[in-house]
Amino acid sequence: MKSELKRFGRGFVYAYNGIRLAIREERNIRFHLCAAAYAYLAAVLAGLGASEFALLSLAIFCVIQAELMNSAVERAVDKPDTTHWWSAGAAKDMAAGAVLMSAVGALFAGGFLFLKPDRLMRLWSALTANPLYLILLAISLILAYLFVFRFGGAPKKEGLPDDNKQA
């Protein structure tokens, strides 16, 4: 009984480690996390209700889950032998397609939630009420850019040429 509980608990540790690794090494996960933060901020400013927050959260977590699965597939089929190269490429493309489909679904959900005149007006009013808010938004966009494109990085793959070295 105690051993089963310990194994069950270890599953959460493995999941946490996988998410942490993805954030450190996968740019697209970082992009989706930043997009999620802005979506939640917009939801607060637009005055979304509890059920709308739930729908937004479901869409966001669906996209992040699809991105984690895509990263896992890419890692699993990264170096196939020559007899499996086509199917490995197809698996990676299909996983990327799954991310695209979930992201498009999330955009539709966001559109239905936010593209209403009263909500757009509330968002605009909240952002322009104080010039400091626009400055903070600009700073947050710079920080988001740095987080997405400059944070972490994929580990060096063996056998690939180093872009920084000159021939």
C-alpha positions as CSV (number, residue, x, y, z in Angstrom):
1,M,0.0,0.0,0.0
2,K,2.7,2.5,1.0
3,S,4.8,1.5,-2.1
4,E,1.8,2.1,-4.4
5,L,1.2,5.5,-2.9
6,K,4.9,6.4,-3.3
7,R,4.8,5.3,-6.9
8,F,1.6,7.4,-7.4
9,G,3.3,10.4,-5.9
10,R,6.4,9.9,-8.1
11,G,4.2,10.2,-11.1
12,F,3.5,13.9,-10.2
13,V,7.2,14.5,-9.8
14,Y,7.9,13.0,-13.3
15,A,5.1,15.2,-14.7
16,Y,6.5,18.3,-13.0
17,N,10.0,17.5,-14.4
18,G,8.6,17.1,-17.9
19,I,6.8,20.4,-17.8
20,R,9.8,22.1,-16.4
21,L,12.0,20.6,-19.1
22,A,9.6,21.7,-21.8
23,I,9.5,25.3,-20.5
24,R,13.3,25.4,-20.4
25,E,13.9,23.8,-23.9
26,E,10.8,24.4,-26.0
27,R,10.1,27.9,-27.4
28,N,6.5,27.1,-28.4
29,I,5.6,26.1,-24.8
30,R,6.9,29.5,-23.6
31,F,5.0,31.3,-26.3
32,H,1.7,29.5,-25.3
33,L,2.3,30.3,-21.6
34,C,2.8,34.0,-22.4
35,A,-0.3,34.0,-24.6
36,A,-2.2,32.3,-21.7
37,A,-1.1,35.0,-19.3
38,Y,-2.3,37.8,-21.6
39,A,-5.6,35.9,-22.2
40,Y,-6.2,35.6,-18.4
41,L,-5.3,39.3,-18.0
42,A,-7.8,40.2,-20.8
43,A,-10.4,38.0,-19.2
44,V,-10.1,39.8,-15.9
45,L,-10.2,43.3,-17.5
46,A,-13.1,42.3,-19.7
47,G,-15.1,41.0,-16.7
48,L,-15.6,37.4,-17.8
49,G,-17.8,35.2,-15.6
50,A,-16.8,32.0,-13.9
51,S,-18.1,29.7,-16.7
52,E,-16.3,31.8,-19.3
53,F,-13.1,31.6,-17.3
54,A,-13.6,27.8,-17.2
55,L,-14.0,27.7,-21.0
56,L,-10.9,29.9,-21.5
57,S,-8.9,27.7,-19.1
58,L,-10.0,24.6,-20.9
59,A,-8.9,26.0,-24.3
60,I,-5.6,27.2,-22.8
61,F,-4.8,23.9,-21.2
62,C,-5.8,22.0,-24.3
63,V,-3.2,23.9,-26.3
64,I,-0.5,23.5,-23.7
65,Q,-1.3,19.8,-23.5
66,A,-1.1,19.4,-27.3
67,E,2.2,21.3,-27.3
68,L,3.6,19.0,-24.6
69,M,2.5,15.9,-26.6
70,N,4.1,17.4,-29.8
71,S,7.4,17.9,-28.0
72,A,7.3,14.4,-26.7
73,V,6.7,13.0,-30.1
74,E,9.5,15.1,-31.6
75,R,11.9,13.8,-28.9
76,A,10.8,10.2,-29.4
77,V,11.3,10.2,-33.2
78,D,14.2,12.6,-33.4
79,K,16.8,10.1,-34.7
80,P,15.0,7.3,-36.6
81,D,16.9,4.8,-38.6
82,T,16.8,5.1,-42.3
83,T,14.0,2.6,-42.7
84,H,11.7,4.7,-40.5
85,W,12.5,8.3,-41.5
86,W,9.3,8.9,-43.4
87,S,7.0,7.6,-40.6
88,A,9.0,9.6,-38.0
89,G,8.5,12.8,-40.1
90,A,4.8,12.0,-40.6
91,A,4.4,11.5,-36.8
92,K,6.1,14.8,-36.1
93,D,3.9,16.6,-38.7
94,M,0.7,15.0,-37.3
95,A,1.6,16.1,-33.7
96,A,2.3,19.6,-35.0
97,G,-1.1,19.5,-36.7
98,A,-2.7,18.6,-33.4
99,V,-1.2,21.7,-31.8
100,L,-2.4,23.8,-34.7
101,M,-5.9,22.4,-34.4
102,S,-6.1,23.0,-30.7
103,A,-4.7,26.6,-31.1
104,V,-7.3,27.4,-33.8
105,G,-10.0,26.0,-31.5
106,A,-8.7,28.2,-28.7
107,L,-8.7,31.2,-31.0
108,F,-12.3,30.5,-31.8
109,A,-13.2,30.2,-28.1
110,G,-11.4,33.5,-27.4
111,G,-13.1,35.2,-30.2
112,F,-16.5,34.1,-28.9
113,L,-15.6,35.3,-25.4
114,F,-13.9,38.6,-26.2
115,L,-15.2,39.9,-29.5
116,K,-18.3,41.6,-28.1
117,P,-18.5,45.4,-28.2
118,D,-19.0,45.8,-24.4
119,R,-16.1,43.6,-23.6
120,L,-13.8,45.2,-26.1
121,M,-14.8,48.6,-24.7
122,R,-14.1,47.4,-21.2
123,L,-10.6,46.2,-22.2
124,W,-9.8,49.4,-24.1
125,S,-11.0,51.5,-21.1
126,A,-9.0,49.5,-18.7
127,L,-5.8,49.8,-20.7
128,T,-6.1,53.5,-21.5
129,A,-7.4,54.6,-18.1
130,N,-3.8,55.3,-16.9
131,P,-0.8,55.8,-19.1
132,L,1.2,53.7,-16.6
133,Y,-0.9,50.6,-17.7
134,L,0.3,51.1,-21.4
135,I,3.9,51.4,-20.2
136,L,3.5,48.2,-18.1
137,L,2.0,46.4,-21.1
138,A,4.9,47.5,-23.3
139,I,7.4,46.3,-20.7
140,S,5.5,43.0,-20.3
141,L,5.7,42.5,-24.1
142,I,9.4,43.0,-24.0
143,L,9.8,40.5,-21.1
144,A,7.5,38.0,-22.9
145,Y,9.7,38.3,-26.0
146,L,12.8,37.7,-23.9
147,F,11.2,34.7,-22.2
148,V,10.0,33.1,-25.4
149,F,13.0,33.7,-27.6
150,R,16.0,34.1,-25.3
151,F,15.2,31.9,-22.3
152,G,16.5,28.4,-22.1
153,G,17.3,26.7,-25.3
154,A,17.3,23.2,-26.7
155,P,20.3,21.0,-25.7
156,K,23.0,20.6,-28.3
157,K,22.2,17.7,-30.5
158,E,25.2,15.5,-31.2
159,G,26.4,15.2,-34.7
160,L,24.9,18.5,-35.9
161,P,27.2,21.4,-37.0
162,D,27.6,24.2,-34.6
163,D,26.2,27.5,-36.1
164,N,28.7,29.6,-34.1
165,K,31.8,27.9,-35.5
166,Q,33.3,29.0,-38.7
167,A,34.5,26.5,-41.3
